[in-house]
Amino acid sequence: MSQTDLDELSALNSSYVASVQRGDVGWFKEHLADDFMCTNPDASFYDKAGFLELMGKPARIKALVEDNVRIRLMGDFAIIHARITYQGASGSPRIGRFTDDWAKRGGVWRCISAHTTGEEF
């Protein structure tokens, strides 16, 4: 495992979560692969264009934090697993998990897929 890749993926993961909370569409445009696909807790399924549109809407959750992050690096492919805690739309504390897949393409890490579980997300 390359420590440089692990450090970069760790930073990208933290930025991804922060960008969800603040609706940073520009960050996602830059870091998602063109063939990105996402499955959300409500079973909705988005391609990159749909996900960017979703991220442009006001967040329904607050205080989104990731922990228990595990990065599995397999050459130019990585899987990131983590737990999330957040305040749901009703104001209640919530917990969930996510799995993001990253591929190094042309020397640059791009998120190629995401799957999130949780309530009131």
C-alpha positions in Angstrom: 0.0 0.0 0.0 1.2 3.5 -0.8 1.0 5.8 2.2 0.8 8.7 -0.3 -2.4 7.2 -1.9 -3.8 6.4 1.6 -3.2 10.0 2.7 -4.7 11.4 -0.5 -7.8 9.2 -0.2 -8.3 10.0 3.4 -8.2 13.8 2.6 -10.6 13.2 -0.4 -13.0 11.3 1.8 -13.1 14.1 4.4 -13.6 16.7 1.7 -16.4 14.6 0.1 -18.3 14.5 3.4 -17.8 18.2 4.0 -18.9 18.9 0.5 -22.1 17.0 1.0 -22.9 19.1 4.1 -22.3 22.4 2.4 -23.6 21.5 -1.1 -20.3 22.2 -2.8 -21.2 21.2 -6.4 -17.9 22.5 -7.7 -16.0 20.1 -5.6 -18.1 17.2 -6.9 -17.7 18.3 -10.5 -13.9 18.1 -10.1 -13.7 14.8 -8.1 -16.5 12.6 -9.4 -15.8 10.4 -12.5 -17.9 11.1 -15.5 -19.5 7.6 -15.1 -20.2 8.1 -11.4 -23.3 6.4 -9.9 -24.8 6.9 -6.5 -27.4 5.0 -4.5 -29.1 6.9 -1.6 -30.8 5.7 1.5 -34.3 6.2 -0.1 -33.2 3.8 -2.9 -32.9 6.6 -5.4 -30.2 6.1 -8.0 -28.3 9.0 -9.6 -25.7 9.5 -12.3 -23.2 12.3 -12.0 -25.5 14.9 -13.5 -28.4 14.0 -11.2 -26.1 13.9 -8.2 -24.8 17.3 -8.9 -28.3 18.6 -9.2 -29.2 17.0 -5.8 -26.1 18.5 -4.2 -27.1 21.9 -5.4 -30.3 21.8 -3.3 -30.2 22.8 0.4 -29.1 20.0 2.7 -31.8 18.4 4.7 -29.3 17.2 7.4 -26.9 19.0 9.7 -23.7 18.2 11.6 -22.6 15.4 9.2 -19.5 13.7 10.5 -17.7 10.6 9.4 -15.8 8.2 11.7 -14.6 4.6 11.7 -13.2 5.2 8.3 -11.5 2.2 6.6 -9.7 2.5 3.3 -9.0 -0.6 1.3 -6.4 0.1 -1.4 -6.0 -2.3 -4.3 -3.6 -0.7 -6.7 -5.5 1.9 -8.7 -8.8 1.0 -7.0 -9.9 1.8 -3.5 -13.0 1.2 -1.4 -13.8 3.5 1.5 -16.1 2.4 4.3 -17.2 4.7 7.1 -19.9 5.4 9.6 -21.7 8.8 9.6 -23.5 10.6 12.3 -25.8 13.6 11.6 -28.8 15.5 12.7 -31.8 14.4 10.6 -34.4 16.7 9.0 -36.6 16.3 12.1 -33.6 17.4 14.3 -33.1 14.0 15.8 -29.6 12.4 15.9 -29.1 9.8 13.2 -26.5 7.3 12.2 -25.7 5.7 8.9 -22.9 4.2 6.8 -21.4 4.8 3.4 -19.2 2.9 0.9 -17.4 4.9 -1.8 -15.4 3.4 -4.6 -12.4 5.3 -6.1 -10.4 4.7 -9.2 -7.1 6.3 -10.1 -7.5 7.4 -13.7 -4.7 9.2 -15.5 -2.9 9.5 -12.2 -5.9 11.2 -10.5 -8.2 9.7 -7.9 -11.9 9.9 -9.0 -14.9 8.7 -7.1 -16.8 6.2 -9.3 -19.6 5.1 -7.1 -21.2 5.8 -3.7 -23.7 4.0 -1.6 -25.2 5.6 1.6 -27.5 4.2 4.3 -29.2 6.1 7.0 -32.5 7.5 8.1 -34.0 11.0 7.2 -31.0 11.6 5.0 
